[in-house]
Amino acid sequence: MRLLDIYSQSPEIGQLSELLGNHPARIRIQGLVGSLSAVFGASIARLQNQKTIVFITGDKEQAFYFCNDMETLFGENELEL
């Protein structure tokens, strides 16, 4: 089982995905370290299939690492950057 599969099945991710539902929303997640923010974001994106999701990072360096982590989790062909 892949890491992304494990996180996508967690109750917390499922609850947040349900809360987002079909309504546009802004959420702010803080306190996640290292690649966990990308794992969290990818898990939500996976459950919110076919929806546009925008991630905003603090600076260009964070954006680079976040993007690299997302490509690793999803594969380069599954992301639109």
Residue, then its C-alpha position, 0 to 999 in steps of 0.5 A: m500500500r502506498l503512503l498516499d493510500i494510507y493517508s487518503q483513508s484516514p478519518e481526518i482526511g475523510q472528514l475534511s473532504e466531506l466538509l469541503g463537499n461541493h462548496p468552494a472553500r479556503i482552508r489554512i493548514q499549519g504545523l505540518v513538517g517536511s513533506l507532510s503538507a504535500v501528503f496532506g494536500a495530495s490526500i485531499a486532492r485525491l478525494q476531491n477528484q476532478k476539482t481544481i485545488v490551489f495550494i499557496t506556500g510561503d515562498k518560492e523555495q517552499a513552493f519548489y519542494f511542495c511541487n516536487d513532493m506532489e510530483t513524487l506522490f502523484g506522478e508527473n503526468e497526473l498534475e497540472l502545474 
